[in-house]
Amino acid sequence: MADQREASITLPSERVSVPVARGHVSRVLAEWGLAADTDFADTVRLVVSELATNAVQHTFGQSPTFTIDLRLEREEQLFLGVTDSHPRRPRRLPVAVQQDNGRGMMIIRMLAMERGGRLSVTPTPDGGKTVWIELPWSVSAPD
């Protein structure tokens, strides 16, 4: 086994790219040994959907593409990053705010924490950002 595996895809910042991103990540993780019918796979698919949707909706046309990076280190840690060129960092909405959207980052953070992982946001050299999720790798039998 390699100490590190990597995969990446760049997609247009359009709604139709969200299921493409989810499918790409699912295929890559299956190649790396993750069964599609596990809770862990469901968590990763939900995270990808939320982050890709954010990259499409919240860049307001200022990021023509977004990139998804996957990295598996030593069969122990999965890193999933979504990069766009919009400079604004994700913001946490106050709990009291009533609206139908804007809860994606909270959901992602909670999912990461439930799995023993974490969420971070890092700036890119070109002024954009990458939202990273780090999760302990789990290829266990279906849950």
Secondary structure, 3 states (H helix, E strand, C coil): CCCEEEEEEEEECCCCHHHHHHHHHHHHHHHCCCCCCCHHHHHHHHHHHHHHHHHHHCCCCCCCEEEEEEEEECCCEEEEEEEECCCCCCCCCCCCCCCCCCCHHHHHHHHHHHCCCEEEEEECCCCCEEEEEEEECCCCCCC
